[in-house]
Amino acid sequence: FFFLMIRRPPRSTQSRSSAASDVYKRQLEKGKIATSSDDCLIKIWDLSKLACVSTLKGHSAGVRSIIVLSNGMIASGSWDRTIRIWIPSWAPPAETKEDQQSFSSPTRHRRIISVQNSEVSPEQKTCLFSPAPVLILHNLPGESLNAFLCGCSDYMLRIWNYETKELLKTFTGHTGDVLSLASERFGEHVVSGSSDRTVRVWSAFKNKQTSCLRTLAGHTDSVWSLLVLDRDSMMISGSLDRTVKVWNMLKGSCLKTISTGETHQPMSMILWKPYILITGGSDNSLKLWNLKDFECLNTLENEHKGTVHTLCKVDEMMLVSLSLIHI
């Protein structure tokens, strides 16, 4: 496959860049993706021009996470304790079937995108005020809910309705920052990873239950990446302890522990093919894993100069990887 690298200016090692994880399904406009960083900005990138075409300003602290909502708007969560909803100025008024199709790769070889000084002011629709800094956002399954999930530094998860600004549900149980979120594609369960070294399973919709259904213990360091598979209640977690674990999330059992190597801490992960997992690591590399035999197929080294914090599948031939460059 071919991949794009997006390089950001050097920042604190505690910060994180983010790409909209479902941008290839609900793209902002054909051939565009969105990224965020701790410079308080959100950037819109045109993959055909290999350039930044718009900058979203409004946050007063680093933007830790962004998602593309079912209506095509952008939601961003920040250290400034706000969640902002954006409507890009060039966005169509309504999403069509054509808009929902995956766009094809604009280039057949590797490129690096550099930040440009483009300052197009989009419309900010609304702002939600969070009780604590927002560390991670995640779309909930089901597009009719007008809701998304956020994880915060006060150890809690919250479900917000972005149309009514209503806080629908609060989950408590973690004893550390909520760093990662994932959900079943067609189910009701969501999972969260934390600096408390656990993964917790929750019911997003059933009744008004806010207590944890399962606590998955086994990692010895913070859990930064999660992925729920569409089969057999399987879930994958990546931790700073340099392991990837495969779980049955409903039974709470660990099925397999994979050592990722002496230096590769899996900060991000994505399912590339039904049985091919890609992880982005703190050692600046990407690793490809075969989930059938849990063997490493390939390691992509010397492409990034910082931790690979985010992976985003654009189409069947292109992967975008985001990294912070530390000097």
C-alpha positions in Angstrom: 0.0 0.0 0.0 1.0 3.7 -0.2 0.8 6.1 2.6 1.0 9.8 3.3 2.9 11.4 6.1 1.8 14.7 7.6 4.5 16.5 9.6 3.7 19.0 12.3 5.9 21.5 14.1 7.8 20.3 17.2 5.7 20.3 20.4 5.7 18.9 23.8 6.2 15.1 24.1 2.9 14.9 26.1 0.8 16.2 23.2 -0.9 14.2 20.4 -2.0 14.8 16.9 -5.2 13.3 15.6 -6.8 12.5 12.3 -10.5 11.9 11.8 -10.7 8.1 12.1 -13.7 7.8 9.8 -12.7 10.4 7.3 -12.6 7.8 4.5 -16.3 7.0 5.1 -17.7 10.5 5.7 -15.1 12.8 4.1 -15.5 16.5 4.5 -15.3 17.0 0.8 -13.9 14.6 -1.8 -10.1 14.3 -1.4 -9.9 16.1 2.0 -9.0 15.1 5.5 -8.8 16.9 8.8 -6.0 16.9 11.5 -5.6 18.5 14.8 -2.6 19.3 17.1 -1.6 21.1 20.2 -1.1 24.4 18.4 -4.9 25.0 19.1 -5.7 24.6 15.3 -7.5 22.2 13.1 -6.2 21.8 9.6 -8.1 20.7 6.4 -5.9 19.1 3.8 -6.4 18.6 0.1 -4.8 15.3 -0.8 -4.8 16.1 -4.5 -2.9 19.4 -4.0 -0.8 17.9 -1.1 -1.5 21.2 0.9 -3.4 22.7 3.8 -6.4 24.5 2.4 -8.2 25.6 5.5 -7.4 26.4 9.2 -10.1 26.2 11.9 -9.4 28.6 14.8 -11.3 28.9 18.1 -9.7 26.6 20.7 -7.4 28.2 23.3 -5.4 25.1 24.1 -4.2 22.0 22.3 -6.8 20.0 20.3 -6.5 16.4 21.4 -9.1 14.7 19.1 -11.4 15.3 16.2 -14.1 13.3 14.5 -16.3 13.7 11.5 -20.0 13.5 12.6 -22.7 11.7 10.6 -24.0 15.1 9.3 -20.6 16.0 7.8 -19.6 18.5 10.6 -16.4 18.3 12.5 -16.3 17.9 16.3 -13.1 18.8 18.1 -12.1 18.2 21.8 -9.4 20.2 23.6 -7.4 20.8 26.7 -9.5 24.0 27.0 -12.4 22.0 28.3 -14.6 22.6 25.2 -16.0 20.5 22.4 -16.5 22.6 19.3 -18.7 21.7 16.3 -17.7 23.1 13.0 -19.3 23.5 9.6 -16.6 24.1 6.9 -17.5 27.0 4.7 -17.4 25.0 1.5 -19.3 22.0 2.9 -22.5 21.0 1.1 -25.8 21.6 3.0 -26.7 17.9 3.0 -24.8 14.6 2.6 -25.5 12.6 -0.5 -24.8 9.0 -1.4 -22.0 10.3 -3.7 -20.5 12.2 -0.8 -20.4 9.0 1.3 -18.3 7.0 -1.2 -14.6 6.5 -0.5 -12.4 8.7 -2.6 -9.5 7.2 -4.5 -5.9 7.8 -4.0 -4.6 10.9 -5.7 -1.1 9.7 -5.9 0.6 6.4 -6.4 3.7 7.0 -4.3 4.7 8.3 -0.9 4.5 12.0 -0.2 5.0 14.3 2.8 2.6 17.1 3.3 3.9 20.4 4.8 1.9 22.9 6.7 0.9 26.0 4.7 -0.3 29.3 5.9 -3.9 29.0 4.7 -6.5 30.8 6.9 -10.0 30.1 5.7 -12.5 30.9 8.4 -15.2 28.3 8.6 -18.4 28.6 10.6 -18.4 27.4 14.2 -21.8 26.1 14.9 -21.7 25.5 18.6 -19.5 24.9 21.6 -20.1 22.4 24.4 -18.4 23.0 27.8 -16.8 19.9 29.3 -16.2 19.6 33.1 -12.7 18.5 32.3 -10.1 18.6 29.5 -11.2 16.4 26.5 -8.7 13.8 25.6 -10.5 11.6 23.0 -13.7 11.7 20.9 -15.5 8.8 19.2 -18.5 8.4 17.0 -21.3 6.2 18.4 -22.8 3.5 16.2 -26.1 4.6 14.7 -26.3 7.8 12.7 -29.7 8.9 13.9 -28.6 9.5 17.5 -26.8 12.9 16.9 -24.5 11.8 19.6 -20.8 11.1 20.3 -18.7 9.8 23.1 -15.8 11.7 24.8 -13.2 10.6 27.3 -11.7 13.2 29.7 -8.9 13.8 32.2 -11.3 13.5 35.1 -11.4 9.7 34.4 -15.0 9.8 33.0 -16.7 9.1 29.7 -19.6 11.2 28.5 -22.2 10.9 25.7 -23.3 14.3 24.2 -26.0 15.2 21.8 -24.4 17.7 19.5 -27.7 19.1 18.3 -29.3 19.9 21.6 -26.0 20.3 23.6 -27.5 17.8 26.1 -25.3 15.6 28.2 -27.0 12.2 27.8 -24.9 9.9 29.9 -21.8 9.8 32.2 -19.7 6.7 32.8 -17.6 6.4 35.9 -15.1 3.7 36.9 -11.7 4.5 35.5 -9.0 5.8 38.0 -6.9 7.5 35.3 -7.1 9.6 32.2 -9.3 8.1 29.4 -6.9 7.9 26.5 -8.6 5.7 23.9 -12.1 4.7 22.7 -13.7 2.2 20.3 -17.1 0.6 19.7 -18.8 -2.2 18.0 -19.8 -1.3 14.4 -23.4 -2.6 14.8 -23.7 -3.1 18.5 -24.2 -1.3 21.8 -20.9 -1.9 23.5 -18.1 0.7 23.7 -14.6 0.2 25.2 -12.2 2.6 26.8 -8.5 2.5 27.6 -6.9 4.5 30.4 -3.8 5.5 32.1 -5.0 3.2 34.9 -3.8 0.3 32.7 -7.2 -1.2 32.2 -9.7 -1.5 29.4 -13.4 -1.2 30.4 -16.5 -2.3 28.5 -19.7 -0.3 28.7 -23.2 -0.4 27.3 -23.8 2.8 25.4 -27.6 2.5 24.9 -29.1 -0.2 27.2 -31.4 1.4 29.7 -29.6 4.1 31.6 -26.8 1.9 33.0 -23.6 3.8 33.5 -21.6 1.2 35.4 -18.8 -0.8 33.8 -19.8 -4.2 32.4 -16.3 -5.6 32.3 -12.9 -4.6 33.4 -10.1 -6.1 31.4 -6.9 -6.1 33.4 -3.5 -7.3 32.2 -1.6 -4.4 30.8 1.2 -3.0 32.9 1.1 0.6 31.5 -1.3 3.1 29.9 -3.6 1.8 27.1 -3.3 4.2 24.2 -5.0 2.3 21.3 -8.1 0.2 20.9 -9.9 -1.6 18.1 -13.1 -3.7 18.1 -13.4 -6.4 15.5 -16.7 -7.3 13.8 -16.5 -10.9 14.9 -16.8 -13.0 18.1 -16.8 -10.0 20.5 -13.1 -9.6 19.8 -11.2 -6.5 20.8 -7.5 -5.4 20.5 -5.7 -3.1 22.8 -2.2 -1.5 22.6 -0.2 -0.3 25.6 3.0 1.5 26.5 4.0 -1.8 28.0 5.0 -2.8 24.4 2.3 -5.4 24.0 -0.9 -5.8 22.0 -3.5 -7.9 23.6 -6.5 -9.7 21.9 -9.6 -10.0 24.1 -13.0 -11.5 24.2 -14.5 -8.2 25.6 -17.8 -9.7 26.8 -16.2 -12.6 28.6 -13.3 -10.5 29.9 -10.7 -13.1 28.8 -7.4 -12.3 27.2 -6.9 -14.6 24.2 -3.4 -13.6 23.1 -0.6 -11.3 24.1 1.7 -10.1 21.4 5.1 -8.5 22.2 5.7 -5.6 19.9 9.4 -5.4 20.5 11.8 -3.6 22.7 11.1 -0.1 21.4 7.6 -0.2 19.7 4.9 1.1 22.0 1.7 0.8 20.0 0.2 4.4 20.3 -2.2 3.9 17.4 -3.7 1.0 15.4 -6.0 0.3 12.5 -7.4 -2.7 10.7 -6.1 -2.6 7.2 -7.5 -5.9 5.9 -9.8 -8.4 7.7 -6.7 -10.1 9.3 -4.1 -7.4 8.9 -3.4 -5.0 11.8 -1.2 -1.9 11.5 0.3 -0.3 14.6 2.0 3.1 14.9 4.7 3.2 17.6 6.7 5.5 19.9 9.8 4.3 18.0 8.6 6.3 14.9 7.8 3.1 13.0 4.7 1.3 11.6 4.3 -2.5 12.0 2.0 -4.8 10.1 0.6 -7.8 11.9 -1.1 -11.0 10.7 -4.0 -11.6 13.1 -4.2 -15.3 12.0 -0.9 -16.3 13.5 0.0 -13.0 15.3 3.3 -12.6 13.5 4.8 -9.3 12.4 4.8 -9.2 8.6 6.7 -6.0 8.0 8.2 -3.0 9.8 8.3 0.5 8.1 11.1 2.4 9.7 12.9 5.8 9.2 9.8 7.4 7.7 8.7 9.5 10.7 10.9 11.4 13.1 8.5 11.2 16.0 5.8 9.0 17.6 3.2 7.8 15.2 0.1 8.9 17.1 -2.7 8.4 14.5 -3.4 6.2 11.6 -6.3 6.9 9.1 -7.4 4.6 6.2 -8.3 6.8 3.2 -9.1 4.0 0.8 -7.9 0.5 -0.1 -4.6 1.8 -1.3 -3.8 4.7 1.0 -3.0 5.1 4.7 -2.4 8.4 6.4 0.0 8.4 9.4 0.4 11.4 11.7 3.4 12.1 13.8 4.9 14.8 16.1 8.4 15.8 15.3 10.5 16.3 18.4 13.7 18.3 18.2 
